[in-house]
Amino acid sequence: MQNILRKNCFSKTPNTLTKNFSRLYPLRTVSVGNYQPSFKGCIEHSPRYFSTPSAPSNSVPEKVASEPSTQPTNTKGFEEKYNFINKQTPKKGFPQEQSSNESLFADSPENQRYLENMSLTELIRSKFVYTCCTNQWLVSSSPKLIEFAKEFWFGWMSDAIVRKTFFKTFIAGENPEEIHKTMQKLENSNIHTILDLSIESDLDLGKLSQRSQNYLQENKIQNIKADKFLEEYLQSIDIASKFKNSFAAIKVTSLLPTESLFRLSTYYVHVVNGYYDAITNDPKSPLFSNKSISQSNFPTDLKINFDQFLTYVLAPIPQLNHLDFESKNETTQKIQTPADLAKQLFQSIDSDKDGLVDLVDIEIGMSLDNKKLRQLLVFTSENTLPESKKKAGSNENPSWIQKGELEDYDRLLERMNSLATRAKNLNVQLMIDAEHSYFQPTIDMATLSTMSRFNMQTLDKNSNDFTTYQTKPIIYNTYQMYTKTGLRRLAVDYKKSQTLGFSFAAKLVRGAYMYQERDLFLNSKNNKKKHYGNVGTSESAANSSQGPSVDIMHIMGYRESPINETIEDTHNSYNNGILYMMEMIAENQKKLDKLTSNNLINGKRLEVKNPALFIGSHNHNSIAFGIRKMHEFAISPESKTISFGQLLGMQDLVSHKLADLGMNEYKYVPYGPLDETLPYLIRRAQENSSILDTANQELVNINKELVKRLKKSFN
């Protein structure tokens, strides 16, 4: 695998791998002179993993020769149980949101059986909630209505209504007893739990324009709060441990000051931009001036040398672009110059010592765990700046990392280490939530760093022993596939896990912050800088009196909106993420089968545990597609390598159907006091309102059950 990771992306060898799924995709390749990309080395650039807008919607892919099957010798029982998954993908392309998947989620008595276990009170409450969710005006106005009620002393009334309706539908409870009761009820239906302490934290941009005199004191207070949240998360793990196969969800924004989290994230996009510039703008690159390569769709294993790394990746980072990378230390004193540190940084990144690095190498090496990078970052002191920079007050630049932020990052790793240790000891898995794109780089770095310690394979990563493929991951990272970079980040992070030798686990979601982040980018593009407050809605961003506005997208280095332009792009991104992970699981299963062909345990086939995939989706097409691919790749539900999940109170028909089919099914179960969970409740109502078809279907099913009970009572 190491050779695959290291080889140049461009070879004259014909690409044979794209045929595997050509029946699903109208294929397209990008030619560079006499070269053609080898998609085995850079899957992100393969049309199998990206939509092809230019392809006609009614095109029918050609039939390809069959490949060796990885299915067990007897799949009859599997096929009979999951017979609906053999339905063909609609000819109009993949994926098609309008596909109905009637055979899986049909409006049938069998699929509505879960409602029989609900009390009359629960049914009436659910009917009220979903009726409200189908009223878009009511949902969009709910934050203002609640605020209005509190302002005029009717808060007690609005709280009582919300508590008896939305809170009981979407929240597990406020105390361990209520939470345990909800978890037990789900377990009785073979549905497991992801326990989520509902904590909402966002960025106050007014504080970013300068470091106030009270910065250190405020930072200290926020770290004290983070330690308190750590204790609450540890209790969450304890509660989750009462039920087998449970998760605890973690929001990193609660584990360190959000200002530090933002500043620590600011250089990452510039690094990726630099690599993209190196492979497209350098005349020596085979992709030089290739117009078909986009900012969100480019090969990641094309290697660059030190000069390219320095010119395109390191020097343009805003925090480093004033440093002198040319001058050497000509004194007798042992002082390391930026030039010395840059060379040492590159050498630490160049793992195979060939003088060349790809994006996987760069992202591993440019992590905040690298001491050489840290030394470069803290060169941004008053003494190293030109006078012009000093006069401009550069040390107050909100995008710059200082020693305090690096100390906060270390505290974050210590807190995550405490959580992972408790989880490992109690056999609980951790689900690290995805958050705003301006926090995500540091969240990813900290998560992968913790993965590398707690998801470690039991043997050397190059070992042929089968336990390498059976190391169950403790920590899952979350990927928001409504972002243009979601698929690339997923693939690069998986390659990092192979390089560093730890088991990988990913939860795929579409995303939760689309409107905010699009608004941020549009305001950045139009030079209309805007504040965002602590509540996760764009309406909360209207005004701030705490200082000058901050252009987040410009600071982060975004050249285009991080969010997909269309919902079809997001559907493609999400389903291709499923496909990629399934392929990686199947690839490792083949290796495991080969190693254990003469060493079956009790006559049973050993199931691969690494990598693991969690399909967090309410989308019927994506769920059906995932199950269909499980069948095609012969991934047994009993292996628990693939899991599915929905939010508590949403898509209950889907959740119970998947549990009935024997899938590893979960509910995302938030808990906490009403005032702290209110932002979450508003988002759930808005989400149900945005998918009226499914909300209406829930309402139809509930009405049918109520009518059935009414008739039964008369009889």
C-alpha positions, 0 to 999 in steps of 0.5 A: 500500500505504501507504494500506492501512496507514494507513486506519482499520480501520472502514469502511462499505464491505462486505468483499469480500476474505473471499470468497476462501477462504470455501469453506474457512472458515465466515465470521463478522464482528464488527459495531460499531454501524453499522460493520463491520471492513474486513479488508483493513486488519486481517487479524489480525481476519479469520475467514479467519485465526482459528478459529471455535469457534462454527461447527458442525464439519460446516458446509459453506461456500457456493460463491463466484464465481471470481476472476481467476486468477494462474496461468501460462497453461500449468500442465499440467506443474505439475498433473501433477507435483503432482496430489495437491495438488488434493485438497479440504480435509476438510469438517469445517473447516480445518485437520483434524489427522486428515486422512491425506494418503495421496496425499502420504505414502503407505506405498508403495515409492516413498516408502520408496526413500530407505532404500535409501541407508542402510547396514545399520549406519544402519538398525539404529541408527535402529531402536534410536533410534525404538524408544527414542522410542516408550517414553515412560517411557524418554524422560521418565526419560532426563535423570535416568537420564543424571544417575544414570549420571554420579553413579555413575561410569558417565557414560562408558558413557551417553555412549558409548551416546548418542554411537553412537545418538541423537547420530549420528541427530540431530547432524551431528558435532563437527568440520568434516569430520563436518559436511561429510560430513553436508551432502554426503549431504543434498545428494546427495538434493537436500536443503539445510542449515540449519547450527545450532551447538547452543548452549542458553542460558536465564535464571537467575531467581535473579539477577534479583531484585536487581543483585548487587555482582558484576553488572558483572563477571558482565556483562563475562564474559558479553559475552566469552562472547558474542564467542566465540560470535560467532566460532563463528557466523562459522565456521558461516557459513563452513562453510555457504558450501561448499554452495549455498543453505545457511542458518546458524541463529542463537540470539540468547540466545548473543549477549548476557547473558540477564539483559539480554535479559530486561530489554530485553524487559519493556516490549513486552507492556505496550505492546501491552496499552496499545494494546489498552486504548486501542481497547477501553476508550476511550469514543471508540473504535468498539470501546469495550466490544466483548466479541468483541475479545480480547487475542490477536485485535484490529485493529492499524490502528485509530489513536489520538491523542497523549492516548490514546497517553500515557494507555494506552500510555506511562504504564502501562509499569511503568518509566515509571509514576512519571514526571511527564508533566504538568509542563513545564520552567519554568526557563531551563535546557534540561532535557527533562522526561518530558512533553517526551520523550513528545511528541517520542517520539510525533512520531517515531512519527507517520510521516505527521504526521496526529496519529494512530498505529496499532500498526505505527507504535507498534511501529516507534517503541517499538523500542530503536533510538529514542533518545527512548524510550531517554531516557525509559527512563533517567529511572528513576534515583534522582534522579527517583524519589519518596521512597516509590519510593526506599525500596522499592529501585525501582532493583533492580526486575528489570523495569527497563532501565538504561544497561548493558542499552541498551549490551548491546543495541547490542553485540548489533546490532554482533554481528548486523551482523558475522554478516549482513555475513559471510553476505551476502559468502558468499551464505549466509542467516541463520535467526534462531531463536525462543526463550522468550517472555520473550526474544522481544520483543528478539530480534524488535526486533534481527532486524527492525533487522538486516533493515532494513539487510541485507534492503533493497530496491535501490530506493525502497519506493514505486518501480514498478521490478520489482526491488523485488519481487525482492530476495532476503532474507538474514535470516529471523525465526522465528515460534512459532505455538503462541503466541496472538500469533504470527499477529498478530506475523507480520502486523504485522512484514510491515507494518513491512517495507513501511513501512520498505522492506525485504524480509521473510522468515519461518520458521513453526514450532509451537514448542519451549517450550510446557510451560515457558511454560504452567507459568510462567503457571500459577505466576504465576496461582496466585502460586507463583513458580518458578525456571528453571535453565539447562537447557531443561526445567521439571524443571530449575526446581525449586530455586534458592538464589540469591535470591528468586523472580521472577514472570516473567509478571507482570513481562512484563505477560501477562494470559493464558497466551501459549500457545494453549489447544488443539492445534487452535488451534495448527494453525489458527494455523500454517496461517493463517500459511501462508495469510497469507504465501501471499496476500502473495506472490501479491499481490506476484506480481500487481504484478510480473506487471503491471510485466513483462507486456511485459518477460519475461526470455528468455520466462520469467515473473519470480518474486517473491522478497519476501516469502519463507516457510519452512514448518518443520514435521513436520505432514503436514497443514500440509505438504500444505496449503502445497503445495496453496496453492502450486498455488492461488496459482501459486507455482512451486517453482523460485522458491524463495520457499517452502521446507520444512524438518524436523529432521535425523533426523526425518520423513526420509520427508517430507523426501525426498518433498518433495525428489523433488517439486522443492520447496526442501527443507531439513534443520535440522542441529545440530552440536557436542560431545556435552555441549553438544548433550545438552539438544537430544538430549533434546528431540528424543527427547521430541518424537518420543515426543509424536508416536508415530504418526510415530515408529512409522511411521518404525519400520515403514518401517525394519523393512520395509527390513530385512526386504527386505534380509534376503530379498535376502541369502537369495536 
